[in-house]
Amino acid sequence: MVRDVELGTDILAANKKIAESNRKNLYEHRVKCFDVQGAIGSGKTLIIENLIEVLKERGTRCGVIAGDVAGDDDYRRFKTHDVPVINVNTGKECHLDAHLVDHALEKLDLDNIDVLFIENVGNLVCPADFPLGSDMKVTVVSVTEGDDMIRKHPVLMGMSDIIVVNKMSLAEAMEVDVQRLKSDAAGINPHISVVLTDARTGEGLEVLLEKLGLD
């Protein structure tokens, strides 16, 4: 049992060391990096797609690392926006780790990227233990997941810089108390920013860009 604990500690320590190396690499290339987390179906892919299009219009060069357990569905969606994209499949793992991101960075021309989005695997538990070297962590939740989603995942939410509450146009139909979501977020981390969005209509995206420091 002691050996298991030590092994887990070693893995987390090694990941943290590589994450710091990733952060330094991105900083040296003047790339702003955002780790976008969220459950499957929360809308994180569409939010990233919309942000890319707005930023492209402003002359900002974007890139994406698309993480998923298997397949390349999101990768193919990002490719349609004519930006550099690396697809990373984790196999049995429910999260990206710093080592996988390090290898993905090696395949990107960071000198020609201003903003890098890392779309993490659709999970609200595992990514909490594995920093990737990003500037900010953004967690996307959807009103279709219920108004208890934030308080049920205090670790990940507490480590996030921004919580995006997406699909706001469905809040009333889903009988979700958005104020409760905001209160839960403040209870976990009083300094966290909560942004209300609807990725399909573009609602809240300018606010999100401002919170990301990309306005």
The 8 nearest C-alpha neighbors of each residue, nearest first, counted from 0:
[[1, 3, 2, 4, 5, 6, 7, 8],
 [2, 0, 4, 3, 5, 6, 7, 8],
 [1, 3, 5, 0, 4, 6, 7, 8],
 [4, 2, 6, 0, 1, 5, 7, 8],
 [5, 3, 7, 1, 6, 2, 8, 0],
 [6, 4, 8, 2, 7, 3, 9, 1],
 [5, 7, 9, 3, 4, 8, 2, 10],
 [8, 6, 4, 10, 9, 5, 3, 11],
 [7, 9, 5, 11, 6, 10, 12, 4],
 [10, 8, 12, 6, 7, 11, 13, 5],
 [9, 11, 13, 7, 8, 12, 14, 6],
 [12, 10, 14, 8, 13, 9, 15, 7],
 [11, 13, 9, 15, 14, 10, 8, 16],
 [14, 12, 10, 16, 15, 11, 9, 17],
 [13, 15, 11, 17, 12, 16, 97, 18],
 [14, 16, 18, 12, 13, 17, 11, 19],
 [17, 15, 13, 19, 18, 14, 12, 20],
 [16, 18, 20, 14, 19, 15, 97, 21],
 [19, 17, 132, 131, 15, 21, 97, 20],
 [18, 20, 22, 16, 17, 21, 132, 23],
 [19, 21, 17, 23, 18, 22, 24, 16],
 [22, 20, 18, 24, 132, 19, 23, 25],
 [21, 23, 132, 19, 25, 20, 24, 26],
 [24, 22, 26, 20, 21, 25, 27, 19],
 [23, 25, 21, 27, 22, 26, 20, 28],
 [26, 24, 30, 28, 22, 27, 23, 29],
 [27, 25, 29, 23, 28, 24, 30, 22],
 [26, 28, 24, 29, 25, 23, 30, 22],
 [27, 29, 25, 26, 30, 110, 109, 24],
 [30, 28, 26, 27, 25, 31, 113, 110],
 [31, 29, 113, 25, 114, 28, 26, 32],
 [30, 32, 114, 115, 113, 134, 29, 33],
 [31, 33, 115, 133, 134, 114, 116, 30],
 [32, 34, 116, 135, 133, 134, 136, 117],
 [33, 35, 117, 136, 133, 137, 118, 116],
 [36, 34, 137, 118, 138, 117, 119, 33],
 [37, 35, 138, 119, 137, 139, 34, 118],
 [38, 36, 139, 138, 121, 122, 123, 140],
 [37, 39, 121, 122, 41, 123, 40, 140],
 [38, 40, 121, 41, 37, 122, 42, 120],
 [39, 41, 42, 38, 43, 141, 121, 37],
 [42, 40, 141, 140, 38, 39, 43, 37],
 [41, 43, 40, 45, 44, 46, 165, 198],
 [42, 44, 46, 45, 41, 139, 47, 37],
 [45, 43, 47, 46, 42, 48, 73, 118],
 [46, 44, 48, 47, 42, 43, 49, 198],
 [45, 47, 43, 49, 48, 44, 198, 50],
 [48, 46, 50, 44, 45, 49, 51, 43],
 [49, 47, 45, 51, 46, 50, 44, 52],
 [50, 48, 46, 52, 51, 47, 45, 53],
 [49, 51, 47, 53, 52, 48, 54, 46],
 [52, 50, 54, 48, 49, 53, 55, 47],
 [51, 53, 55, 49, 54, 50, 56, 48],
 [54, 52, 50, 56, 55, 51, 49, 57],
 [53, 55, 57, 59, 51, 56, 52, 50],
 [54, 56, 58, 52, 59, 57, 53, 51],
 [57, 55, 53, 54, 58, 52, 59, 51],
 [58, 56, 54, 55, 59, 53, 52, 60],
 [57, 59, 55, 56, 60, 54, 53, 61],
 [60, 58, 54, 55, 57, 113, 61, 114],
 [59, 61, 112, 113, 55, 114, 58, 111],
 [62, 60, 114, 112, 115, 113, 82, 59],
 [61, 63, 115, 83, 82, 84, 112, 116],
 [64, 62, 84, 116, 115, 117, 65, 83],
 [63, 65, 117, 85, 84, 86, 118, 66],
 [66, 64, 86, 118, 74, 87, 63, 85],
 [65, 67, 87, 119, 120, 118, 88, 86],
 [66, 68, 120, 88, 69, 89, 87, 65],
 [67, 69, 89, 90, 88, 91, 120, 93],
 [70, 68, 88, 67, 90, 89, 71, 87],
 [69, 71, 72, 88, 67, 68, 73, 74],
 [70, 72, 74, 73, 75, 86, 69, 67],
 [71, 73, 75, 74, 70, 76, 77, 69],
 [74, 72, 76, 75, 71, 77, 65, 44],
 [73, 75, 71, 77, 76, 72, 65, 86],
 [74, 76, 78, 72, 73, 77, 71, 79],
 [77, 75, 73, 74, 78, 79, 72, 80],
 [76, 78, 74, 79, 75, 80, 73, 48],
 [79, 77, 75, 80, 76, 81, 82, 74],
 [78, 80, 77, 81, 76, 75, 82, 74],
 [81, 79, 78, 77, 82, 52, 48, 76],
 [80, 82, 79, 78, 83, 77, 84, 61],
 [81, 83, 80, 62, 78, 61, 84, 77],
 [84, 82, 62, 63, 81, 85, 78, 107],
 [85, 83, 63, 64, 62, 82, 78, 86],
 [86, 84, 64, 65, 103, 87, 63, 83],
 [85, 87, 65, 74, 64, 66, 84, 71],
 [88, 86, 66, 65, 67, 89, 85, 64],
 [89, 87, 68, 67, 69, 90, 66, 86],
 [90, 88, 68, 92, 91, 67, 87, 95],
 [89, 91, 68, 92, 88, 69, 67, 93],
 [90, 92, 89, 93, 68, 69, 88, 94],
 [91, 93, 89, 90, 94, 68, 95, 125],
 [94, 92, 125, 120, 91, 122, 68, 89],
 [95, 93, 120, 126, 92, 125, 96, 119],
 [94, 96, 119, 120, 99, 66, 89, 126],
 [95, 97, 98, 99, 129, 131, 94, 100],
 [96, 98, 131, 100, 18, 99, 14, 17],
 [99, 97, 101, 100, 96, 17, 102, 14],
 [100, 98, 102, 101, 97, 96, 103, 95],
 [99, 101, 103, 97, 102, 98, 104, 96],
 [102, 100, 98, 104, 99, 103, 97, 21],
 [103, 101, 105, 99, 100, 104, 98, 106],
 [102, 104, 100, 105, 106, 101, 99, 85],
 [105, 103, 101, 107, 106, 102, 100, 109],
 [104, 106, 102, 103, 107, 101, 108, 100],
 [107, 105, 104, 103, 108, 102, 85, 109],
 [108, 106, 104, 105, 109, 103, 83, 85],
 [107, 109, 110, 111, 106, 112, 105, 104],
 [108, 110, 112, 111, 107, 28, 30, 25],
 [109, 111, 108, 112, 28, 113, 29, 30],
 [110, 112, 109, 108, 113, 60, 61, 107],
 [113, 111, 60, 109, 61, 110, 114, 62],
 [114, 112, 30, 60, 61, 59, 31, 115],
 [115, 113, 31, 61, 30, 112, 32, 62],
 [116, 114, 32, 62, 63, 61, 31, 33],
 [115, 117, 63, 33, 32, 118, 34, 62],
 [118, 116, 64, 34, 63, 35, 119, 33],
 [119, 117, 35, 65, 66, 64, 116, 34],
 [118, 120, 66, 36, 35, 95, 117, 121],
 [119, 121, 67, 94, 66, 122, 93, 95],
 [122, 120, 38, 39, 37, 119, 36, 123],
 [121, 123, 38, 124, 120, 37, 125, 93],
 [124, 122, 37, 38, 125, 155, 152, 126],
 [123, 125, 122, 126, 127, 155, 152, 154],
 [124, 126, 127, 94, 93, 128, 123, 122],
 [127, 125, 94, 129, 128, 124, 123, 95],
 [128, 126, 155, 125, 129, 124, 154, 158],
 [129, 127, 126, 125, 130, 11, 124, 155],
 [128, 130, 126, 96, 127, 131, 14, 97],
 [131, 129, 132, 18, 15, 128, 97, 96],
 [130, 132, 97, 18, 133, 96, 129, 100],
 [131, 133, 18, 22, 21, 19, 130, 134],
 [132, 134, 32, 33, 135, 131, 34, 22],
 [135, 133, 32, 33, 31, 132, 136, 22],
 [134, 136, 33, 133, 160, 34, 137, 32],
 [137, 135, 34, 159, 160, 33, 35, 138],
 [136, 138, 35, 161, 159, 162, 34, 36],
 [139, 137, 36, 162, 37, 35, 163, 161],
 [138, 140, 163, 37, 162, 36, 43, 164],
 [141, 139, 164, 41, 165, 37, 163, 138],
 [140, 142, 165, 41, 143, 144, 164, 166],
 [141, 143, 144, 145, 170, 166, 175, 165],
 [142, 144, 141, 145, 173, 169, 166, 170],
 [145, 143, 142, 141, 148, 146, 140, 41],
 [146, 144, 143, 142, 147, 148, 175, 141],
 [145, 147, 175, 148, 180, 176, 142, 179],
 [148, 146, 145, 150, 149, 151, 180, 144],
 [149, 147, 151, 146, 150, 145, 144, 152],
 [148, 150, 151, 152, 147, 183, 180, 184],
 [149, 151, 152, 153, 147, 183, 148, 184],
 [150, 152, 148, 149, 153, 147, 154, 156],
 [153, 151, 150, 149, 154, 155, 156, 148],
 [154, 152, 156, 150, 157, 155, 151, 187],
 [155, 153, 157, 156, 152, 158, 127, 124],
 [154, 156, 127, 158, 157, 153, 152, 159],
 [157, 155, 153, 159, 158, 154, 152, 149],
 [156, 158, 154, 155, 188, 159, 153, 187],
 [157, 159, 155, 156, 154, 160, 127, 136],
 [160, 158, 136, 156, 157, 161, 137, 155],
 [159, 161, 136, 191, 135, 137, 192, 158],
 [162, 160, 192, 137, 159, 191, 193, 138],
 [163, 161, 193, 138, 139, 137, 192, 194],
 [162, 164, 139, 194, 193, 195, 165, 138],
 [165, 163, 195, 140, 141, 196, 139, 194],
 [164, 166, 141, 196, 197, 167, 163, 140],
 [167, 165, 197, 168, 169, 141, 142, 196],
 [166, 168, 170, 169, 197, 165, 196, 142],
 [167, 169, 166, 170, 197, 171, 172, 165],
 [170, 168, 167, 172, 171, 166, 173, 142],
 [171, 169, 173, 167, 175, 172, 142, 168],
 [170, 172, 174, 173, 169, 175, 168, 176],
 [173, 171, 169, 174, 170, 175, 168, 143],
 [172, 174, 170, 171, 175, 169, 143, 142],
 [175, 173, 171, 172, 170, 176, 145, 169],
 [174, 176, 170, 173, 146, 177, 145, 171],
 [175, 177, 179, 178, 146, 174, 180, 170],
 [178, 176, 180, 179, 175, 181, 146, 170],
 [177, 179, 181, 180, 176, 182, 183, 175],
 [178, 180, 182, 177, 176, 181, 183, 146],
 [181, 179, 177, 183, 178, 182, 146, 184],
 [180, 182, 178, 184, 179, 183, 185, 177],
 [183, 181, 179, 185, 184, 180, 178, 186],
 [184, 182, 186, 180, 181, 185, 150, 179],
 [185, 183, 181, 187, 186, 182, 188, 180],
 [184, 186, 189, 188, 182, 187, 183, 181],
 [187, 185, 183, 184, 188, 189, 182, 181],
 [186, 188, 184, 185, 157, 153, 183, 189],
 [187, 189, 185, 190, 157, 191, 186, 184],
 [190, 188, 185, 191, 186, 187, 184, 192],
 [191, 189, 188, 192, 185, 160, 187, 184],
 [192, 190, 188, 160, 189, 161, 193, 185],
 [191, 193, 161, 162, 194, 190, 160, 210],
 [194, 192, 162, 163, 161, 191, 181, 195],
 [195, 193, 163, 164, 207, 162, 196, 192],
 [196, 194, 164, 203, 163, 165, 193, 167],
 [197, 195, 203, 165, 202, 167, 164, 198],
 [196, 198, 166, 202, 165, 167, 199, 200],
 [197, 199, 201, 46, 200, 196, 45, 202],
 [200, 198, 197, 201, 45, 166, 202, 46],
 [201, 199, 202, 198, 197, 196, 168, 203],
 [200, 202, 198, 204, 199, 197, 203, 196],
 [203, 201, 197, 196, 200, 204, 198, 195],
 [202, 204, 196, 206, 205, 195, 207, 201],
 [203, 205, 207, 206, 202, 201, 208, 196],
 [206, 204, 208, 207, 203, 209, 214, 202],
 [207, 205, 209, 203, 204, 208, 210, 194],
 [206, 208, 204, 210, 209, 205, 211, 203],
 [209, 207, 211, 213, 205, 214, 206, 210],
 [208, 210, 214, 212, 206, 207, 211, 213],
 [211, 209, 207, 212, 208, 206, 213, 192],
 [212, 210, 208, 209, 213, 207, 214, 135],
 [211, 213, 209, 210, 214, 208, 207, 31],
 [212, 214, 208, 211, 209, 210, 54, 207],
 [213, 209, 208, 212, 205, 211, 210, 206]]
